[in-house]
Structures are given as C-alpha cells and as structure tokens.
Amino acid sequence: MTSASDEPEIDLAAVDAERDRIRSTYLQPEDSRPASMARGLHHFAIVAKDVEETVRFYQGVLGFPLTDIFENRDYKGSNHFFFDIGNNNLIAFFDFPGLDVGPYAEVLGGLHHVAISVEPEKWAELKTRLEEAGVEYQSESGTSIYFRDPNGARLELIADPLGEMYGTKVL
C-alpha cells in the first residue's frame, strides 16, 4: 500500500466524468439487460506457497471445507485443491513445488481481492476467528473485512446480500 503522500494527483472531476460516460455508453437498463451467458463461478484459482498452511487457514480459520485435492494436470508434483465457499462455488489453489513463483503482488491484470459473501451472523463469527488467529484485517462500512491469506492474496468477507454492495444494487 502507498501512503497518501505517495499517490499521484488525480483529477476527480475527470474521473467522475469518464465513469459517467462509460455508464451511459455501456450500462443497459435492468429490464432490457440480457441474461448472462454464464451460469456462475466454477472456481477461482490462486497459487499457494504451502498446501497444509493453506488448508489450515481456509478450512480451520474461515470454515470453508476442503472438498478435494489431486495432482495438477499442468505440472507434475503440483497439487490442485478446492474449498467450498457456498452456493456451489469453489476457491481453488495450486502449489508449484520447485518453482520460484515469488511473493504475491498486485499487478495490472492480476488479483486485487476476492470478495466472498457470508451471512451477517457468520461475518461477526469470522471476524472473531480472524482475531483469535492473529490475522490483521481492515473493517469497512460495517459489512466488509479485508485481510490477506497465508499466500498474500487479499480477501474480503462481505455480509451484504448477493447482488448488493453497501446498499447499492449491483445485480
């Protein structure tokens, strides 16, 4: 993260105008928006530095059950393993033993964060579990918790209903 003094000057009026232009050009009214060609997110895959540490965090701390682990078809000796994040969705991991994949980095086209929807009462429980596990987090708007997993990936647990964000309907 950068500090406010490190951030470049941004013309916020120009940013707002560009957002409005994109919205008016591409955002179709809900009643005329076509249905998506997709049926949902099958899985999202992240590189893991340590399989067991990742399992202990996702299954033990976050309560996302490990559903399977098998050899990665793309790299012999590598594992591909999955966690149930609800609603028939999965988060998956690969490890690449012997490869120096380097530390997590936010880069253009890369992962900024994965937002996982949780029920409000589970959100409060997960916040406590993160605290008990010594995981640093940032709480936003009373419904979001941002933190990093053991691999450095940034996650968000969000208690807003699916299709909503901070009181705004986004779907």
C-alpha positions, 0 to 999 in steps of 0.5 A: 500500500502507498501512503497518501503522500505517495499517490499521484494527483488525480483529477476527480472531476475527470474521473467522475466524468469518464465513469459517467460516460462509460455508464451511459455508453455501456450500462443497459437498463435492468429490464432490457439487460440480457441474461448472462451467458454464464451460469456462475463461478466454477472456481477461482484459482490462486497459487499457494506457497504451502498446501497444509498452511493453506488448508489450515487457514481456509478450512480451520480459520474461515470454515470453508471445507476442503472438498478435494485435492489431486495432482495438477494436470499442468505440472507434475508434483503440483497439487490442485485443491478446492474449498467450498465457499457456498452456493456451489462455488469453489476457491481453488489453489495450486502449489508449484513445488520447485518453482520460484513463483515469488511473493504475491503482488498486485499487478495490472491484470492480476488479483486485487481481492476476492470478495466472498459473501457470508451471512451477517451472523457468520461475518461477526463469527469470522471476524472473531476467528480472524482475531483469535488467529492473529490475522490483521484485517481492515473493517469497512462500512460495517459489512466488509473485512479485508485481510490477506491469506497465508499466500498474500492474496487479499480477501474480503468477507462481505455480509451484504446480500448477493447482488448488493454492495453497501446498499447499492444494487449491483445485480 
